Amino acid sequence: MGEKITQSEILEIISEHKNRSNKELQIALEFIQKDFEVTKETLINLSKHLDKLEVTYNTLLKEYNNRNGSK
C-alpha cells in the first residue's frame, strides 16, 4: 500500500462500501488489518504491564502489612 490515505477516507470507503471499487476495498482492508495488529499488540503490552503492576503492588503490600502486623 504505497498510497497515503487518511482515516477519514477509510471511513468514507467503509460507509460507502457498496459503491466503492475493489481497489478501494482492498486499501480499507489493509488499513483495518494494520490497525487491528497495532491495537492487538498494544493490548497485549498493556496486559503484561498490568500483570507486573499487580505483582509489584501485592509484593509491596505484603511487606507493608508484615511490618505493621496486619494481614
N, C-alpha and C positions, 0 to 999 in steps of 0.2 A: 504494500500500500504506500506508494511513493507520494501520493497526494496529501496535502494538508486539508483536513476537514474539521469543522468546528462541531462542538457538542450540539449547538442549535441546529446545524444542518443534519446531524444524525437524527435528532428529534423530529425534524420535518420528514425525513425518509421513513421513520417509524410510523408517524401519524398518517402518512400518505402512501403506505407500503403497497397498496393495491394498484397504484398508478405509477410506481417507480420502476426503473429498468432493473434488470438482473445485476448489472454492474453496481448500481447504487445499493441494492440489497446486499450484495457481497461486501461492499465497503462498510455498510452498517453492521453486518455480522462480524467482520473483523474487528471493528471498533468495540463492539459489545464483548467479544471474546477477550480482547486485551484488557478491557475494564474489569471483566469477571476475574481474570487471573490476578490482576493487581489487588482487587478487593479481597480475593481469597487469601493471598499472601499476607496482606495487612491484617486480616482477621486471625490468621494462624500466629503471626508475630505478636499480636495483642493478647491472644490467649496464652501464649508462652510467658509473656510479661506478667499477666495477671496471676498465673500459677506461681511464678517466682515471688511476686509481691505477697501472695498468701503465705507461702512457706516462710519468707523473711518475717512477716508480721507475727506469725504463730511462734516462731523461734524467739523473737524479742519479747512477746507477751509471756511466754513460758518463763523466760529468765526474770522478767519483771515480777511476775507472780511468785516465783521461788524466793526472790529477795524480800518480798513483802508478806510472806506467809499466806498468800491467797492461792486458791486453786481455780 
